[in-house]
Amino acid sequence: MVRSVASARDFDGLFKKLLEAHPREALQQLCGARVDGGTVVVDGPTEQPRQRSLQLDKVFVVRRGGGVPADIYHVEVQVKRTDDFQERMVSYWASLALRYRRAEHRIHQVVLWPLGGGYPGRFRRDRVQLDYRSVSVPDDLEPGVLLAGPLAPLALWSQKPPVDVVERVVDRIAATVAVEEQLVLVELGMLASGSLAAQVLEALRRRGMNNVLEQSEAGREIARKNREEERVDSMRALLRAKYGEFDDLDELARKLAGRDKVGTMARIVAGASLAELRS
């Protein structure tokens, strides 16, 4: 069984790992930044001093040298709108402004909406004004560009993906050398809509990548479901052999498979009635 709806934490953690593994591509494709070969990109702190509860998703410091102010890119990953989200963006900006002084730094805020439907990137309240880059992954990113690089799995959310999107995403996963990064890409693939996630899963199996699947959270969940089905199948076979066909055979097999399997089997062999097993 493949998950079709992902929690915010799923997206947050996986996107952060993808950003950390490929900061240049992420800044260029997701943030619209210009990053040339001489640019230095480093991680910035996500926990702000004196505000221990204020945790930003991801911060990059881009230094260009030559007296040019450094660019601070603050990236938030947001699955759905919340009433206080834009106020939090203002708070994040203020915390960054206190840390990175105006003369030496320029602050850019980017919000990634994996499922789309985000705020437009402009907040007004009283005399406060904040503009930030709001990126809908399904609507704003070019799938062809994504598929040509390490951010390929994001093309699975495109409104108009190419017909071979699954095979090209799996090509990228298979070509990835680092196992940890492979796992991130697999997990992202499993968060796509149900039909696409199932196609990614099947394509990975065809490529003989079960070893990677088994290490992923999705793979462990699939293995757990398979074990549960195997227990149900064996219980169904035992009930059928002992009592023949009856109306609630499947329902009773599932119920009993979740109990003490050895004890239940012993009761069946000892001659317990169906009424006793149902109680």
Sequence and secondary structure as in RCSB ss.txt:
>XXXX:A:sequence
MVRSVASARDFDGLFKKLLEAHPREALQQLCGARVDGGTVVVDGPTEQPRQRSLQLDKVFVVRRGGGVPADIYHV
EVQVKRTDDFQERMVSYWASLALRYRRAEHRIHQVVLWPLGGGYPGRFRRDRVQLDYRSVSVPDDLEPGVLLAGP
LAPLALWSQKPPVDVVERVVDRIAATVAVEEQLVLVELGMLASGSLAAQVLEALRRRGMNNVLEQSEAGREIARK
NREEERVDSMRALLRAKYGEFDDLDELARKLAGRDKVGTMARIVAGASLAELRS
>XXXX:A:secstr
    S  HHHHHHHHHHHHHH HHHHHHHHH     TT EEEE  SB TT TT B SEEEEEE  TT  EEEEEE
EE SS  TTHHHHHHHHHHHHHHHS TTTEEEEEEEEETTS    SEEEETTEEEE EEEEHHHHS HHHHHTST
TGGGGGG SS  TTHHHHHHHHHHH   HHHHHHHHHHHHTS HHHHHHHHHHHHHTT HHHHHHSHHHHHHHHH
HHHHHHHHHHHHHHHHHH   TTHHHHHHHHHTS HHHHHHHHHTT  HHHHH 
